[in-house]
Amino acid sequence: MLSVNQFVSQPQDRLFNTEAFFRLHAPDNACFFQWVLKGRAVMCLHASEVNPGCWRSPRRGTYGGVSFFADVSVQELEAFLVAVLEYLHRQGVERLEILLPPMAHAEERAAEQFFVLRSLGFTESLCDANYAIDVDTRPLLEHLNYANRKRLNKCQREGFAARMAEPTELPAIYQVIARNRLGKGYPMTMTLAQLTQMQVLFPEQVQLFACHAAQQMVASAVCLRVSPEVLYVFYWGDEAAFSQFSPITLLASAIYEYCQQQAIALLDIGTASADGQANHGLIRFKRGLGCEASLKFRLEKTLES
């Protein structure tokens, strides 16, 4: 049975599909959909209006689509999505866009979501390459290519140290990342105030990391525990004056060790493309860290009258 904006109790471990994340970003026209079987929410999806007549899942966030809280059948997934489409059509929605999780996010059943959505008439409007490291018992050093192993060893010889940071260090961490992105011509998509609000709302999911040379912070990262299985590097960057040391490599090693300690299976370092066009330098960098690629799709459908 479809439930709309009733917020039936469900696990809150899928960050982008939590009630709190939805309420944080939802405009006036937004719906939180759940599929309820025997009084239990087994799937959810939310969507919001982003332009007149056009809705998107999610309005904000790295990906949306369906989150699963039980081992439901593909038939149930299809029934849920059909009910969502029928409801939105009755509300006058003209087009729905869904940004799926990367295919490597196994617990989100992205391949089955893709298949069912295509069978319901959705088409791909964007395809990106996403990069992630499978976390195993080996140190990150064994995943790195030769050049990055040299960089990691150099940082350690020079006395650099990377660690998990305290919540109070967010302003300094943000400034390092902002300077790095500004130097590369990339804007910050969230303000410090917005990130601080996220940190307050999701203290267990927002994780900070920093790399220091002596007392100076030379690289930093903001990571999100988007699910029990996945840690996502939302932002990271280093100070230009230390780029010859590549402290990001040592920082990546500290983040990877955190994943090992927390039994996190996948370290997601994000896409290496923009609007479907490859950033070849970024691809080389992420492959050099030991990342493997998987596809990440945006699908859309015009809702027929």
C-alpha positions in Angstrom: 0.0 0.0 0.0 1.3 3.5 -0.9 1.7 5.9 2.0 2.3 9.6 1.2 3.7 12.0 3.7 2.6 9.8 6.6 6.2 9.1 7.8 5.6 5.5 8.9 8.5 4.4 11.1 11.4 3.1 9.1 15.2 2.6 9.6 17.0 6.0 9.4 20.3 4.6 8.1 19.9 5.6 4.4 20.9 9.3 4.7 19.4 10.7 1.6 16.0 8.9 2.1 15.6 9.8 5.8 12.7 11.9 7.0 15.1 14.5 8.4 17.0 14.9 5.1 13.7 15.2 3.2 12.3 17.8 5.6 15.6 19.8 5.5 15.4 20.3 1.7 11.7 19.9 0.8 9.9 22.8 -0.8 6.1 23.3 -0.5 5.5 20.8 -3.3 7.2 17.6 -2.2 6.1 14.0 -1.3 7.7 11.3 0.9 6.5 8.0 -0.5 6.6 4.7 1.4 5.4 1.2 0.5 3.8 -0.4 3.5 3.3 -4.1 3.9 1.7 -5.5 7.1 2.2 -2.2 8.8 5.9 -2.0 8.0 7.6 0.4 5.6 9.6 -1.8 3.2 10.6 0.9 0.6 10.7 4.6 0.4 11.4 7.4 -2.2 10.9 11.1 -2.1 10.5 13.7 -4.8 10.2 17.5 -4.9 9.2 20.1 -7.4 12.3 21.7 -8.9 10.6 23.6 -11.8 6.9 24.1 -12.6 5.6 20.7 -13.5 9.0 19.0 -13.1 9.8 16.9 -10.0 13.1 15.3 -9.0 14.3 12.6 -6.7 16.1 13.9 -4.8 15.9 17.7 -4.8 19.2 17.8 -3.0 21.6 15.0 -2.4 24.0 12.8 -4.4 21.3 10.3 -5.4 17.7 9.4 -4.8 15.6 6.6 -6.0 14.3 3.8 -3.8 15.7 2.7 -0.5 14.9 -0.9 0.6 14.2 -2.0 4.2 13.3 -5.6 3.4 14.1 -8.1 0.7 11.1 -7.2 -1.5 10.5 -8.8 -4.9 11.0 -6.9 -8.2 7.2 -7.2 -8.6 6.7 -5.2 -5.4 9.3 -2.7 -6.5 7.4 -2.2 -9.8 4.0 -1.9 -7.9 5.5 0.8 -5.7 6.9 2.8 -8.6 3.6 2.5 -10.6 1.7 3.8 -7.6 4.1 6.7 -7.2 3.8 7.6 -10.9 0.0 7.4 -10.7 -0.2 9.6 -7.6 2.1 12.3 -9.1 0.2 12.3 -12.4 -3.1 13.0 -10.4 -1.3 15.9 -8.8 -0.5 17.4 -12.2 3.2 16.6 -12.4 4.4 16.5 -15.9 7.9 15.1 -15.6 9.8 13.1 -13.0 13.6 12.8 -12.8 15.3 10.1 -10.7 19.0 10.2 -9.9 19.9 6.6 -9.1 22.7 5.6 -6.8 25.9 4.2 -8.5 25.6 0.6 -9.6 28.4 -0.3 -7.0 26.0 0.5 -4.2 24.7 -3.1 -4.0 22.3 -2.6 -1.1 20.4 0.0 -3.1 19.7 -2.6 -5.8 20.5 0.0 -8.4 20.5 -2.4 -11.4 17.0 -3.6 -10.5 15.8 0.0 -10.1 17.2 0.9 -13.5 15.6 -2.2 -15.1 12.1 -1.5 -13.6 12.2 2.2 -14.4 13.2 1.5 -18.0 10.3 -1.0 -18.3 8.0 1.8 -17.1 9.1 4.2 -19.8 11.9 6.1 -18.2 14.9 7.0 -20.4 18.4 8.0 -19.5 19.1 11.7 -19.5 22.5 11.5 -18.0 25.2 8.8 -17.5 28.2 9.5 -15.3 31.2 7.3 -14.2 31.4 6.9 -10.5 34.5 5.7 -8.7 34.8 3.8 -5.4 37.2 1.5 -3.5 36.2 -1.9 -2.2 37.3 -2.0 1.4 39.0 -5.2 2.4 41.6 -6.3 5.0 44.6 -4.9 3.0 46.0 -1.4 3.7 45.2 1.2 1.1 48.9 1.1 0.2 48.3 -2.2 -1.6 45.5 -0.6 -3.7 47.6 2.4 -4.8 49.5 2.6 -8.0 53.3 3.1 -7.9 53.1 7.0 -8.1 50.7 7.2 -5.2 52.6 4.7 -3.1 55.6 7.1 -3.5 53.5 10.1 -2.5 52.1 8.3 0.6 55.6 7.2 1.7 56.9 10.8 1.2 54.2 12.3 3.3 54.9 9.8 6.1 58.7 10.5 5.9 58.0 14.2 6.1 56.0 13.8 9.3 52.5 14.5 7.9 49.7 13.0 9.9 46.1 12.3 8.9 43.3 11.5 11.3 39.6 11.8 12.0 38.8 15.3 13.0 36.5 16.8 15.7 33.2 18.4 14.8 34.5 21.7 16.0 37.1 21.7 13.2 34.5 22.0 10.5 35.2 25.7 9.8 38.9 25.1 9.2 38.2 22.0 7.2 35.7 23.9 5.0 38.2 26.7 4.3 40.9 24.3 3.1 38.4 22.7 0.7 36.9 26.0 -0.4 40.4 27.4 -1.3 41.2 24.2 -3.2 38.0 24.3 -5.2 38.3 28.0 -5.9 41.8 27.4 -7.3 40.4 24.8 -9.7 37.4 26.9 -10.7 34.8 24.8 -8.9 32.2 26.4 -6.6 31.2 25.2 -3.2 27.7 23.7 -3.6 26.9 24.1 0.2 27.7 27.0 2.5 29.5 26.5 5.8 26.2 27.3 7.5 24.4 24.6 5.5 27.1 22.0 6.3 26.9 23.0 10.0 23.2 22.4 9.9 23.8 19.0 8.3 26.3 18.2 11.0 23.9 19.0 13.8 21.0 17.0 12.2 23.2 14.0 11.3 26.1 13.8 13.8 26.7 10.1 13.1 26.6 10.4 9.3 28.8 13.6 8.8 32.4 12.5 9.4 35.4 14.9 9.1 39.1 14.1 8.4 42.2 16.3 8.3 45.9 16.0 7.4 48.5 18.1 9.1 52.1 19.1 8.5 53.3 20.1 11.9 50.5 22.4 13.2 49.1 23.4 9.8 46.1 21.7 8.2 47.1 20.9 4.6 44.3 18.7 3.5 40.8 17.9 4.7 37.6 16.0 3.8 33.9 16.0 4.6 32.5 12.5 4.3 28.9 11.2 4.6 27.9 7.8 5.9 25.1 7.4 3.3 24.3 3.9 4.3 25.6 1.2 6.7 27.7 -0.1 3.8 29.0 3.1 2.1 31.1 6.1 3.1 30.9 8.9 0.5 33.6 11.6 0.1 31.4 14.6 -0.3 34.2 17.2 -0.4 38.0 17.0 -0.1 40.9 19.1 -1.0 44.5 20.2 -0.1 46.4 23.4 0.1 48.1 24.5 -3.1 51.4 25.2 -1.4 51.6 21.5 -0.4 50.4 20.0 -3.7 53.9 18.5 -4.4 53.4 16.2 -1.4 49.9 15.2 -2.4 48.6 15.0 1.2 45.2 13.8 -0.2 46.8 10.4 -0.6 47.6 10.2 3.1 44.2 11.5 3.9 42.6 8.8 1.7 44.6 6.2 3.7 43.2 7.5 7.0 39.6 7.5 5.6 40.1 4.0 4.3 41.3 2.8 7.7 38.2 4.4 9.3 36.1 2.3 6.8 38.0 -0.9 7.9 37.4 -0.1 11.6 33.7 0.6 11.0 33.1 -2.5 8.7 32.2 -0.2 5.8 32.3 -2.1 2.6 32.7 0.7 0.0 34.5 4.0 0.0 32.8 6.1 -2.7 34.9 8.9 -4.0 32.3 10.2 -6.5 32.1 10.9 -10.2 34.8 11.9 -12.5 32.6 13.5 -15.1 30.5 16.5 -15.5 27.2 16.4 -17.5 28.3 13.1 -18.9 31.7 14.4 -20.1 34.9 12.7 -18.8 37.4 14.6 -16.7 40.4 12.5 -17.7 42.8 13.9 -15.1 40.3 13.1 -12.3 39.8 9.6 -13.7 43.5 9.0 -13.6 43.7 10.3 -10.0 40.9 8.1 -8.8 42.1 5.0 -10.6 45.5 5.6 -9.1 43.9 5.4 -5.6 42.6 2.0 -6.4 39.1 2.9 -7.4 36.9 0.9 -9.7 34.3 2.5 -11.9 30.5 1.9 -12.0 27.8 3.7 -13.8 25.4 6.3 -12.3 22.3 7.2 -14.2 19.7 10.0 -14.2 16.4 8.7 -15.6 13.3 10.7 -16.5 9.8 10.2 -17.7 7.1 12.4 -19.1 3.9 11.5 -17.3 1.2 10.9 -19.9 -2.3 12.3 -19.7 
